[in-house]
Amino acid sequence: MGSLFLRSCSSYSWFSLDIGELTLSSKVYMMGLIFIGAAPGSTSDGIKIITFVVILLTL
């Protein structure tokens, strides 16, 4: 449940989140979600979910 809250907090600029108080695993998790981005057709940044899945399937 905490990871879902963390994901929603990292997505919205109106919520102030003190990154210094997060654990290392929380920071890595948040960076991974931000790197992947969102679904195709959205205006979100990142490499998109489909590209991430294709990369995983080629490994």
Short mmCIF file of the C-alpha atoms (twelve columns), coordinates in Angstrom:
data_MODEL
# 
_entry.id   MODEL 
# 
loop_
_atom_site.group_PDB 
_atom_site.id 
_atom_site.type_symbol 
_atom_site.label_atom_id 
_atom_site.label_alt_id 
_atom_site.label_comp_id 
_atom_site.label_asym_id 
_atom_site.label_seq_id 
_atom_site.Cartn_x 
_atom_site.Cartn_y 
_atom_site.Cartn_z 
_atom_site.pdbx_PDB_model_num 
ATOM 1  C CA . MET A 1  0.000  0.000   0.000   1 
ATOM 2  C CA . GLY A 2  2.885  2.338   0.759   1 
ATOM 3  C CA . SER A 3  4.343  1.841   -2.724  1 
ATOM 4  C CA . LEU A 4  1.060  2.885   -4.332  1 
ATOM 5  C CA . PHE A 5  1.068  6.052   -2.239  1 
ATOM 6  C CA . LEU A 6  4.687  6.694   -3.210  1 
ATOM 7  C CA . ARG A 7  3.832  6.248   -6.889  1 
ATOM 8  C CA . SER A 8  0.936  8.702   -6.702  1 
ATOM 9  C CA . CYS A 9  3.063  11.219  -4.799  1 
ATOM 10 C CA . SER A 10 5.837  11.135  -7.382  1 
ATOM 11 C CA . SER A 11 3.357  11.780  -10.184 1 
ATOM 12 C CA . TYR A 12 1.803  14.995  -8.971  1 
ATOM 13 C CA . SER A 13 3.704  18.236  -8.666  1 
ATOM 14 C CA . TRP A 14 1.221  19.692  -6.170  1 
ATOM 15 C CA . PHE A 15 2.346  17.244  -3.483  1 
ATOM 16 C CA . SER A 16 5.572  18.081  -1.688  1 
ATOM 17 C CA . LEU A 17 7.658  14.992  -0.973  1 
ATOM 18 C CA . ASP A 18 10.936 15.182  0.934   1 
ATOM 19 C CA . ILE A 19 13.150 12.841  -1.068  1 
ATOM 20 C CA . GLY A 20 15.806 12.876  1.671   1 
ATOM 21 C CA . GLU A 21 13.499 11.001  4.040   1 
ATOM 22 C CA . LEU A 22 12.948 8.078   1.656   1 
ATOM 23 C CA . THR A 23 14.845 4.815   1.917   1 
ATOM 24 C CA . LEU A 24 17.233 3.787   -0.845  1 
ATOM 25 C CA . SER A 25 14.828 1.118   -2.119  1 
ATOM 26 C CA . SER A 26 12.013 3.690   -2.329  1 
ATOM 27 C CA . LYS A 27 14.238 6.044   -4.330  1 
ATOM 28 C CA . VAL A 28 15.251 3.284   -6.753  1 
ATOM 29 C CA . TYR A 29 11.601 2.213   -7.142  1 
ATOM 30 C CA . MET A 30 10.523 5.778   -7.874  1 
ATOM 31 C CA . MET A 31 13.330 6.300   -10.398 1 
ATOM 32 C CA . GLY A 32 12.321 3.090   -12.190 1 
ATOM 33 C CA . LEU A 33 8.703  4.190   -12.451 1 
ATOM 34 C CA . ILE A 34 9.689  7.624   -13.701 1 
ATOM 35 C CA . PHE A 35 12.076 6.095   -16.270 1 
ATOM 36 C CA . ILE A 36 9.426  3.749   -17.661 1 
ATOM 37 C CA . GLY A 37 6.794  6.469   -17.870 1 
ATOM 38 C CA . ALA A 38 3.259  5.702   -18.955 1 
ATOM 39 C CA . ALA A 39 1.170  3.961   -21.582 1 
ATOM 40 C CA . PRO A 40 1.442  4.687   -25.313 1 
ATOM 41 C CA . GLY A 41 -0.586 7.642   -26.474 1 
ATOM 42 C CA . SER A 42 -0.174 9.509   -23.209 1 
ATOM 43 C CA . THR A 43 1.718  12.754  -22.796 1 
ATOM 44 C CA . SER A 44 3.864  11.392  -19.983 1 
ATOM 45 C CA . ASP A 45 7.641  11.272  -20.228 1 
ATOM 46 C CA . GLY A 46 9.653  8.085   -20.172 1 
ATOM 47 C CA . ILE A 47 10.259 5.172   -22.505 1 
ATOM 48 C CA . LYS A 48 6.640  3.910   -22.266 1 
ATOM 49 C CA . ILE A 49 5.422  0.591   -20.951 1 
ATOM 50 C CA . ILE A 50 5.438  -1.211  -24.321 1 
ATOM 51 C CA . THR A 51 9.091  -0.341  -24.955 1 
ATOM 52 C CA . PHE A 52 9.977  -1.600  -21.464 1 
ATOM 53 C CA . VAL A 53 8.132  -4.890  -22.080 1 
ATOM 54 C CA . VAL A 54 9.906  -5.352  -25.422 1 
ATOM 55 C CA . ILE A 55 13.262 -4.783  -23.721 1 
ATOM 56 C CA . LEU A 56 12.383 -7.371  -21.056 1 
ATOM 57 C CA . LEU A 57 11.299 -9.901  -23.667 1 
ATOM 58 C CA . THR A 58 14.551 -9.555  -25.596 1 
ATOM 59 C CA . LEU A 59 16.702 -10.270 -22.537 1 
# 
